[in-house]
Amino acid sequence: MDTVKKPELLAPAGDFEKLRAALSFGADAVYLGGAEYSLRSKAKNFDAEGITQAVKYAHGLGRKVYVTVNIYARNEDFKCMYDFLIKLRCTGADAVIVSDPGVFSLVKEIIPDMDIHISTQANTTNYRAAAFWAKAGAKRAVLARELSIAEIEEIRRATPAIELEAFVHGAMCMAYSGRCLLSHYLTGRGANRGECAHPCRYKYALMEETRLGEYFPIEEDSRGAYIMSSKDLCLIEYIPQLIASGVSSFKIEGRMKSVYYTAAAVKAYRCAIDDYFNDPELYESNKGVYLSDLFLTAHRDFTTGFFTGKLNESIRVHDGPDAEHGSDFCGIVKSYDADSNWAVVEQRGKFGVGEELEFLTAEGSGFRQIINEMFDLNSAPLQNAPHPRQLLRIRAVRPVRELDILRRRVSPFSHNN
Ligand code: SF4
């Protein structure tokens, strides 16, 4: 293992709390959107001052921040993009992620010293495309999700001059890496402008053209049919192959997802990568644990997508548009006093005294405990915590730290379900 470089674990940072959680749970780097010009425009993106703070925070921990400017730009976008890039130059960000060659050229002009990563939205699917971007001055290409491991390996062998980044976990598009007009057509919100309304997740029915309003259900199961909704990518069982392929960065999708999702997904992949480098047999024996932790977060059915090159399994979701989840997000730790064992927890979902909850901890394996008593910050006893973002004092039976997660398991784990 000594000769193989440990890949970077790259996590989404939809806001500052998610950024801090991603880093607390072990991400080596985060990617975030600028307030403008980023896909996922519905995420709480960062303005220049926010990016500066994020970079300062991450650099203080020795980690990196990449900023997405990955819209497909229209002429009018360049009027203000110049100013945005000038501001971005002063933030200290480690790289900018772009798709559009016009944006690429403007970044080279205005921030020539900043690394440029080519977004997955640019659909790098072959070694000549990777070589093209390397020659143009890109530091890294985020590969298209549609590639098999054999194709990734071939790109790595043929194009040593550019770092490769690959998605390992999260939602996928039915369209080619998000190059899709469905949302724009149905809702007026353009996916390539960062405004996707995810209509591929909607429930669809059949209508005969003369019987307006009479919808005939298409049934795949009792819940209907979701004919365009993709399962979620999960490659945690393929860490050794991904490392051997020479991919430099393992990327988790999900800037719009909860801080709990961010923490749990990062923790699972952090453990998987570290276990593998410590002892490949440890990784093999813990695969079920990583998967069970990922099953506890909000997710659709998991798929390996295009990774194996065998598309003999459907990558559609059959269970509906809403993500399944094996646990509820109950709270996040704001502070902990090691002398008294009392933690201050911010409520993120209802829970009450007498319930068995679980702390997902950045350090160690987490633990379950009964909530025997609970108080507000004025020391008034409480039986339950009904108010969103209410601050509560709970005694933790083992040490926790800020940003650890309190959750309730709602279904027993089975990674065959
Ligand atoms: S509608 Fe679905 S397939 Fe199209 S860009 Fe949005 S998420 Fe992707």
Boltz pocket constraint, residues with backbone or C-beta under 6 A from the ligand:
constraints:
  - pocket:
      binder: B
      contacts: [[A, 172], [A, 173], [A, 174], [A, 175], [A, 178], [A, 179], [A, 180], [A, 181], [A, 182], [A, 183], [A, 191], [A, 196], [A, 197], [A, 198], [A, 199], [A, 200], [A, 201], [A, 228]]
      max_distance: 6.0
